[in-house]
Amino acid sequence: MRKGKAVVVCVIASTLTSTIPNISLAGEMAAATLFTPALDVEYVQYGKPQSIDSIPTTPSGIPTPAVITRAALQLSNAPFIVVNSGSYVEPKLPALTLPSRRVGGRIDKEEALPRGTSKRLFSEAKTAGKTFSSLSDVVLIGESMPGGTTTALSILKGLGMGDYSSVSSSSNVNPIDIKKSVVEAALKRAEGMDDPFEINDVLGDPLHISIAGIAIGALSGGSHVILAGGTQMLAALALMRASGEEFDEEKVSIATTKWVFDDKGEKMGKLVGSLAPGASLVYADLSFSDSPFEGLKAYDEGFVKEGVGAGGTSVLALLKGRSVEDLKRSIYIEYERLMKMR
């Protein structure tokens, strides 16, 4: 991974599950979460959102983890590719758009996707992954989809894995009770199902199945795969395993942030070990406790934690020879530039 050529892929999608009040902090109000994926990748690509003149923040003004991603990418010099698997807002940048893309439904009230969509998304994403593999030795896959920890939990439970404390949260107080009620409502519709694609159609989303497909495709081409994210990547790994596709576990890493690892590292390790014993779990030992910016200090207080491939792109920058201090300096410079734009 240190010596090979890497490509960074960010999969974006939306789920109406994110509009459930208080389930996600990825937007100043529930409906704003539907704009976040497009704004995140536009910001990473251009340094400024294009769809609307607004930097994605939490209601209290904590910045998107895309700040970390953009700074880390500047250090690693890896190309950045966006894959749209169902974003509510089409991003204003060149992107690879999956033909079967679809905004996910609100899983406590309706099925996530029309039947058959997950299987098509997986196949399309697998083809994309093979293409990325032909271009690089390392395929890093990040994501942006508010509400994703809830749908990831639903996927894990639907596949018979994990418990209700398996996933992290963008809040410093994980709204487990809300997530549990949403997931339990979704699980009732999937009783008796064992096909992973049908299960995802009923209670998942368009994002995690697409990540799984890209990863399988890239691995089939011989590339190493970094699943750049936190507990959501457990759902992607679970779908990879449930798909029935063979893959080299030793070429798979989940790379996240210290904040997620401190929160759920033990549970993540156990689930990764049960799903793919040969895979590795790593994190970027990054802290903002000495930051001059209150917005970044909030990460050390348990807010946001991860997203848009922040942990994975940080790990990639470190693998390419940059120090943690180099990375923090780059993030602080980028954050200061960002605040001047507000």
Salt bridges, closest charged atoms under 4 A:
GLU90 OE2 - ARG101 NE 3.42
ASP108 OD1 - ARG106 NE 2.83
GLU111 OE2 - ARG115 NH2 2.70
ASP163 OD2 - LYS267 NZ 3.06
ASP205 OD2 - HIS208 ND1 2.74
GLU245 OE2 - LYS126 NZ 2.91
GLU249 OE2 - ARG241 NH2 2.48
ASP262 OD2 - LYS258 NZ 2.84
GLU266 OE2 - LYS270 NZ 3.64
ASP290 OD1 - LYS328 NZ 3.12
GLU294 OE2 - LYS297 NZ 3.64
ASP326 OD1 - ARG329 NH1 3.18
GLU334 OE2 - ARG70 NE 3.30
GLU334 OE2 - ARG337 NH2 2.75
